[in-house]
Amino acid sequence: NGQGIAALQILNLLEPYDLASMGHQSAQYVHLFTEAKKLAFEDRARFYADMDFADVPVDWLISKEYAAERRALIDEKKAGQSYPAGNPNLEHGDTVYLCTADSEGNMVSLIQSNYRGMGSGMIPGKLGFMLQDRGELFDLTPGRANSYEPGKRPFHTIIPAFVTKKGEPHMAFGVMGGATQPQAHAQILIHMIDFGMNLQEAGDAARIVHTDSSQPTGERMTDGGVLELESGFGPELRKDLAARGHRIGQARGLFGGYQAILWDAENRTYRGASESRKDGFAAGY
């Protein structure tokens, strides 16, 4: 019932493109990333739900064949105003993230959030902590994948990330921030794999966040949504993207908050990274 699949879908959609040659600050990269995010979030709105109640076609959603089918919808010169969800098989509260690793190679990626504000505002007995209010993310229209039902888990945004290499733990990381998370997870990996950034640079680099996609609660995107860019992206890039039909938002502040640990097999040591967008630090002993 989480949204981690969206990060995998974004990466699959972008796989054939030579992002490295485009560059992190290019309009073409930002345009393609935004369109891939829009496509992934249409499926997020339609399919992601409690798998005990809904038949979520995970294998197909993250398949190369499905990505190729969906990629064909992207216009490389113009922003899409709306996209259909795929048809596989048939047709603001603050989040806390941490990761840790030990000398034996065990790694943990952990995230916790009460969702909006103080969550539900309810405290169980004298235990001293707030209960979350993720039930707000149900779709109240009957008959949909994420529709409310007794005993059913609502769609959930929190997704601790983990990367393996040859079946072994390689990297534990996370980026906080609701719907920012799968977009930022995909960007972190693109920054490292395609743009050659190190663990710290990948988190520090300016981020792209696209908002107002279709939602698991039933809302539909009809106008292409809003593309917001951190201040590290320059005015010429913004003009180029606007000329392609993107609505550029006047973003204030920063997107997400990143922490990471990576196992450096060559030097047999861990590397840690944190960033200034949220409180956090990397420490080892």
Backbone torsions as a table, in degrees:
resi	resn	phi	psi	omega
1	ASN	NA	16.1	178.3
2	GLY	-101.0	-171.9	-174.9
3	GLN	-116.9	14.9	-178.9
4	GLY	-60.2	-28.6	179.1
5	ILE	-57.9	-31.8	-177.3
6	ALA	-61.8	-39.1	178.4
7	ALA	-63.0	-41.2	178.6
8	LEU	-66.0	-37.9	178.4
9	GLN	-65.0	-42.7	178.6
10	ILE	-59.3	-45.9	-179.3
11	LEU	-64.4	-40.3	177.2
12	ASN	-62.1	-43.1	-179.0
13	LEU	-63.6	-34.7	-176.4
14	LEU	-89.4	-8.6	-171.4
15	GLU	-54.1	-43.1	-175.7
16	PRO	-73.5	-16.4	-175.9
17	TYR	-79.1	144.3	177.4
18	ASP	-86.0	76.5	-176.0
19	LEU	-64.8	-34.1	-178.3
20	ALA	-59.1	-40.7	-179.5
21	SER	-72.7	-26.9	178.2
22	MET	-70.6	-42.9	-178.7
23	GLY	93.7	150.2	-176.6
24	HIS	-62.7	-32.3	-175.5
25	GLN	-97.8	13.0	-177.3
26	SER	-86.2	146.1	177.3
27	ALA	-63.2	-35.8	-178.0
28	GLN	-63.8	-43.8	177.8
29	TYR	-62.4	-49.1	-178.1
30	VAL	-61.7	-41.2	178.6
31	HIS	-60.4	-50.6	-178.5
32	LEU	-64.2	-40.7	178.6
33	PHE	-61.0	-44.2	-177.8
34	THR	-63.9	-42.3	179.5
35	GLU	-66.9	-38.1	176.5
36	ALA	-63.4	-40.4	177.4
37	LYS	-62.3	-44.2	179.4
38	LYS	-57.4	-45.6	-179.4
39	LEU	-62.9	-45.9	-179.6
40	ALA	-62.0	-38.3	-176.8
41	PHE	-75.5	-20.6	171.3
42	GLU	-65.5	-42.4	176.4
43	ASP	-68.5	-36.9	176.0
44	ARG	-56.9	-42.3	-179.0
45	ALA	-69.5	-35.6	-174.3
46	ARG	-87.5	-40.5	-167.1
47	PHE	-108.0	-31.7	-170.7
48	TYR	-69.2	123.7	-177.6
49	ALA	-168.8	-179.3	178.2
50	ASP	-63.1	117.6	-175.5
51	MET	-72.3	-10.4	172.6
52	ASP	-75.5	-16.4	-177.8
53	PHE	-116.4	-31.9	-176.0
54	ALA	-115.8	143.5	177.7
55	ASP	-86.1	84.0	-178.2
56	VAL	-81.4	117.3	-174.6
57	PRO	-80.7	66.2	-172.2
58	VAL	-57.8	-49.5	-175.8
59	ASP	-57.6	-39.9	-180.0
60	TRP	-74.6	-39.7	-179.4
61	LEU	-59.7	-33.4	-178.2
62	ILE	-102.8	14.2	-179.4
63	SER	-82.0	154.7	177.9
64	LYS	-66.6	-35.6	-179.1
65	GLU	-63.9	-44.7	-179.7
66	TYR	-66.5	-39.8	178.3
67	ALA	-60.3	-41.3	179.5
68	ALA	-63.4	-40.4	178.8
69	GLU	-62.9	-44.5	-178.1
70	ARG	-73.5	-35.1	-178.9
71	ARG	-60.4	-30.0	-179.2
72	ALA	-62.9	-17.0	179.5
73	LEU	-80.1	-14.3	-176.1
74	ILE	-79.2	126.5	170.3
75	ASP	-92.3	117.7	-174.6
76	GLU	-71.5	-7.4	-178.4
77	LYS	-113.3	-12.2	-171.1
78	LYS	-142.9	140.6	179.6
79	ALA	-73.0	135.4	175.2
80	GLY	-77.3	135.9	179.6
81	GLN	-86.1	-28.0	175.3
82	SER	-157.6	152.9	177.4
83	TYR	-134.9	145.8	172.1
84	PRO	-76.9	152.8	168.4
85	ALA	-67.6	155.9	177.4
86	GLY	-71.1	172.4	179.6
87	ASN	-131.2	56.6	-178.4
88	PRO	-64.5	151.6	177.1
89	ASN	74.0	-49.7	-176.8
90	LEU	-104.4	-52.6	-172.1
91	GLU	-148.7	NA	NA
92	HIS	NA	11.2	167.0
93	GLY	-54.5	164.6	-179.3
94	ASP	-92.6	132.1	179.2
95	THR	-95.4	149.7	176.1
96	VAL	-113.0	129.4	177.0
97	TYR	-127.1	141.1	172.4
98	LEU	-147.9	154.8	173.4
99	CYS	-138.0	151.1	-178.1
100	THR	-148.2	158.9	179.5
101	ALA	-149.7	153.1	-179.6
102	ASP	-120.0	179.6	-174.3
103	SER	-68.9	-14.5	-179.3
104	GLU	-95.4	3.9	177.3
105	GLY	92.1	3.4	176.5
106	ASN	-75.5	138.4	-179.7
107	MET	-133.6	145.1	179.9
108	VAL	-128.5	134.3	174.7
109	SER	-120.4	117.7	-170.1
110	LEU	-133.6	137.6	177.6
111	ILE	-138.6	146.4	-179.0
112	GLN	-145.2	137.5	178.6
113	SER	-155.1	140.8	173.3
114	ASN	-87.2	2.0	-177.6
115	TYR	77.2	-110.3	-169.4
116	ARG	-90.1	122.2	175.9
117	GLY	57.8	-119.6	180.0
118	MET	-96.8	26.0	179.2
119	GLY	69.8	-137.3	-178.8
120	SER	-76.2	-15.9	-175.6
121	GLY	80.4	1.1	-178.1
122	MET	-101.5	138.3	179.1
123	ILE	-115.1	124.7	179.8
124	PRO	-73.6	115.7	177.2
125	GLY	54.3	-131.6	179.3
126	LYS	-108.3	28.6	-173.8
127	LEU	-80.5	-21.1	170.2
128	GLY	84.5	13.6	175.8
129	PHE	-129.8	153.2	-178.9
130	MET	-84.1	144.0	172.3
131	LEU	-85.0	144.5	-179.4
132	GLN	-73.6	167.9	-179.7
133	ASP	-127.3	45.3	-178.4
134	ARG	-67.3	-13.3	176.2
135	GLY	-59.9	-18.6	176.8
136	GLU	-61.5	-19.7	-175.8
137	LEU	-91.9	8.3	171.4
138	PHE	-71.9	151.9	168.7
139	ASP	-90.5	124.6	-176.9
140	LEU	-86.8	0.3	174.6
141	THR	-83.7	122.4	-177.4
142	PRO	-63.2	151.1	170.9
143	GLY	88.8	4.3	178.2
144	ARG	-102.9	165.0	-175.7
145	ALA	-56.4	-40.1	-175.5
146	ASN	-103.6	19.7	178.6
147	SER	-66.1	147.7	-179.4
148	TYR	-63.9	133.6	171.7
149	GLU	-147.6	148.0	177.6
150	PRO	-58.2	137.3	177.5
151	GLY	77.5	4.2	-175.8
152	LYS	-98.1	143.1	176.2
153	ARG	-84.7	136.2	177.4
154	PRO	-75.7	163.8	169.8
155	PHE	-53.8	140.9	-174.7
156	HIS	-130.0	140.4	-177.2
157	THR	-93.5	-20.4	-170.8
158	ILE	-77.7	130.5	-173.6
159	ILE	-143.5	90.0	172.5
160	PRO	-63.6	136.5	-173.7
161	ALA	-103.4	151.4	-178.6
162	PHE	-150.3	133.5	178.9
163	VAL	-118.5	131.8	174.3
164	THR	-110.9	155.6	177.6
165	LYS	-133.1	116.2	-175.4
166	LYS	55.2	38.6	176.3
167	GLY	80.7	0.8	-178.2
168	GLU	-111.2	149.3	177.6
169	PRO	-56.1	130.5	-178.1
170	HIS	-123.0	-41.7	-174.9
171	MET	-153.8	130.2	171.4
172	ALA	-111.8	128.2	180.0
173	PHE	-154.8	166.0	177.1
174	GLY	-160.5	153.2	174.3
175	VAL	-131.2	122.2	-177.5
176	MET	-82.1	156.6	173.8
177	GLY	131.1	44.7	172.3
178	GLY	56.0	-126.9	-177.9
179	ALA	-69.2	-10.3	173.9
180	THR	-65.4	-28.0	-167.7
181	GLN	-57.2	-57.3	-178.4
182	PRO	-64.0	-33.1	176.6
183	GLN	-64.1	-44.8	-178.1
184	ALA	-72.0	-37.3	176.5
185	HIS	-58.4	-46.7	179.5
186	ALA	-62.1	-40.6	-179.9
187	GLN	-65.8	-40.0	178.6
188	ILE	-57.1	-47.3	-178.6
189	LEU	-68.8	-38.5	176.3
190	ILE	-62.9	-42.6	179.7
191	HIS	-58.6	-40.0	-176.9
192	MET	-80.2	-46.0	-173.4
193	ILE	-78.9	-46.4	-174.4
194	ASP	-91.7	-35.6	-175.1
195	PHE	-102.8	2.0	172.6
196	GLY	67.9	23.5	179.8
197	MET	-79.8	153.0	174.4
198	ASN	-84.0	-178.8	-172.8
199	LEU	-59.1	-41.3	-179.6
200	GLN	-74.9	-44.8	180.0
201	GLU	-60.2	-37.0	-178.8
202	ALA	-61.2	-34.3	177.7
203	GLY	-82.7	-33.5	-177.9
204	ASP	-74.7	-26.8	-174.6
205	ALA	-58.4	147.2	179.6
206	ALA	-57.4	142.2	-174.7
207	ARG	-110.4	153.5	174.1
208	ILE	-104.6	134.0	171.6
209	VAL	-135.3	124.3	176.2
210	HIS	-104.0	131.0	-177.3
211	THR	-119.2	169.5	175.7
212	ASP	68.9	30.4	168.8
213	SER	-72.0	172.3	171.7
214	SER	-59.8	150.5	-172.5
215	GLN	-122.4	152.8	176.3
216	PRO	-63.5	-15.1	178.3
217	THR	-84.6	-2.1	173.3
218	GLY	117.4	-18.7	-179.6
219	GLU	-67.3	145.9	-177.7
220	ARG	-116.6	142.7	173.7
221	MET	-82.3	126.8	179.9
222	THR	-126.3	-9.9	-174.0
223	ASP	-124.4	16.3	178.7
224	GLY	84.9	-6.6	179.4
225	GLY	70.4	-167.4	-176.5
226	VAL	-124.6	131.8	177.1
227	LEU	-99.8	119.6	179.1
228	GLU	-114.5	137.5	-176.7
229	LEU	-124.8	136.5	173.7
230	GLU	-66.1	164.7	-171.6
231	SER	-65.4	-12.9	177.8
232	GLY	-68.1	-15.0	176.0
233	PHE	-90.7	131.3	-172.2
234	GLY	-81.7	170.7	-176.6
235	PRO	-65.6	-33.7	-179.3
236	GLU	-66.1	-38.9	176.4
237	LEU	-62.0	-42.8	179.7
238	ARG	-62.3	-41.6	178.5
239	LYS	-63.3	-42.8	-180.0
240	ASP	-61.5	-44.9	-179.6
241	LEU	-66.2	-39.1	177.5
242	ALA	-62.9	-37.3	178.6
243	ALA	-65.8	-23.4	177.5
244	ARG	-85.4	-0.4	176.4
245	GLY	101.7	4.1	177.5
246	HIS	-77.2	138.5	170.6
247	ARG	-85.4	114.8	-176.4
248	ILE	-93.6	119.6	179.4
249	GLY	-82.9	156.0	175.6
250	GLN	-89.6	84.2	-174.7
251	ALA	-71.5	136.8	173.6
252	ARG	-121.6	136.5	179.7
253	GLY	87.3	-161.8	-172.3
254	LEU	-125.2	157.9	-175.5
255	PHE	-107.8	120.3	171.7
256	GLY	81.4	-173.1	177.8
257	GLY	-161.5	122.9	-165.0
258	TYR	-116.8	138.6	171.8
259	GLN	-138.4	148.0	-177.8
260	ALA	-158.2	151.5	169.7
261	ILE	-132.0	133.8	178.9
262	LEU	-127.7	136.2	176.6
263	TRP	-87.1	117.6	177.3
264	ASP	-91.5	96.2	-174.2
265	ALA	-66.5	-33.1	-177.8
266	GLU	-64.2	-42.4	-179.2
267	ASN	-100.1	-0.8	179.6
268	ARG	51.2	55.7	178.4
269	THR	-149.5	160.3	176.2
270	TYR	-92.9	147.7	171.3
271	ARG	-118.2	135.8	-180.0
272	GLY	-118.9	153.6	178.5
273	ALA	-145.8	145.5	172.9
274	SER	-141.9	179.6	-178.4
275	GLU	-148.4	171.9	-174.0
276	SER	-90.7	-2.5	-178.6
277	ARG	-68.5	-27.3	176.3
278	LYS	-139.0	167.3	173.9
279	ASP	-62.5	140.1	177.7
280	GLY	164.5	163.2	176.1
281	PHE	-160.9	160.0	175.6
282	ALA	-104.5	134.1	-178.0
283	ALA	-143.2	148.5	177.3
284	GLY	-146.4	157.8	178.4
285	TYR	-153.7	NA	NA
